[in-house]
């Protein structure tokens, strides 16, 4: 048999890539929201504050990336330095390869 984490299909889908069904569903949901955007905005005004907060809480994971836990190993850095370092580290993850190469070539 194969080792854990290996399927034997060397040309399989890369780790972390989204499958076709997920992409299609995202596109359909995006189109649905775009077509109903004005109506949604109007209806939000009719919600109570509690309902608006719940809506924001429910939508936030789809708008902002989830932050991962970090382990502090360098005791010589201040809190601000650590925060800046990890913000930069998370920001770099959002860049495309082309953007990263462009920044490195500057």
C-alpha positions in Angstrom: 0.0 0.0 0.0 0.9 3.7 -0.1 2.3 5.7 2.8 0.0 7.9 4.7 -0.9 11.1 2.7 0.1 9.5 -0.7 -2.5 8.2 -3.1 -0.1 7.0 -5.8 -1.6 9.5 -8.3 1.4 11.8 -8.8 -0.7 14.0 -11.2 -3.6 14.4 -8.8 -5.1 17.6 -7.6 -2.6 19.7 -5.7 -3.1 20.0 -1.9 -5.3 23.0 -1.0 -6.8 23.4 -4.5 -10.6 23.8 -4.6 -12.7 21.2 -6.4 -14.9 22.0 -9.4 -18.2 21.6 -7.4 -17.1 24.0 -4.8 -16.1 26.6 -7.4 -19.4 26.2 -9.2 -21.3 26.6 -5.9 -19.3 29.7 -5.0 -20.0 31.2 -8.5 -23.8 30.5 -8.2 -23.9 32.1 -4.7 -21.9 35.1 -5.8 -24.3 35.6 -8.8 -27.3 35.3 -6.5 -26.0 37.9 -4.1 -25.0 40.3 -7.0 -28.5 40.1 -8.5 -30.1 40.7 -5.2 -27.6 43.2 -3.7 -29.9 46.2 -3.7 -32.8 44.2 -2.1 -30.4 42.8 0.5 -29.2 46.3 1.5 -32.7 47.5 1.8 -33.8 44.6 3.9 -30.8 44.9 6.2 -32.2 48.2 7.4 -35.3 46.3 8.6 -33.2 44.1 10.9 -32.8 44.6 14.6 -29.3 45.4 15.9 -29.1 41.8 17.2 -30.0 40.4 13.8 -27.4 42.6 12.1 -24.7 41.5 14.5 -25.6 37.9 13.9 -25.6 38.4 10.1 -22.1 40.0 10.4 -20.9 37.2 12.6 -22.2 34.6 10.2 -20.6 36.3 7.1 -17.3 37.2 8.7 -15.6 33.8 8.0 -16.3 34.3 4.3 -15.0 37.8 4.2 -11.9 37.8 6.4 -9.4 34.9 6.6 -9.3 33.0 9.8 -6.2 33.7 11.8 -4.1 30.8 12.9 -2.6 30.3 16.4 1.0 31.2 16.7 3.8 30.0 19.0 6.2 32.6 20.3 9.8 31.3 20.2 11.8 34.6 20.1 11.6 36.2 23.5 13.8 39.2 22.3 11.0 40.7 20.3 8.5 43.2 21.7 4.8 42.7 21.4 4.6 45.3 18.6 7.4 43.7 16.7 5.8 40.2 17.0 2.4 41.6 15.9 4.0 43.3 12.9 6.0 40.2 12.0 2.9 37.9 12.1 0.7 40.5 10.2 3.4 40.5 7.5 3.5 36.7 7.5 -0.3 36.4 7.1 -0.3 39.2 4.4 2.3 37.4 2.3 0.0 34.3 2.3 -2.6 36.3 0.5 -0.3 37.4 -2.4 -0.1 35.6 -5.7 3.2 34.2 -6.9 3.5 37.0 -9.5 2.9 39.7 -6.8 5.5 38.1 -4.5 8.1 38.0 -7.3 7.4 41.6 -8.2 7.9 42.7 -4.6 11.1 40.7 -4.3 12.5 42.3 -7.5 11.9 45.9 -6.2 
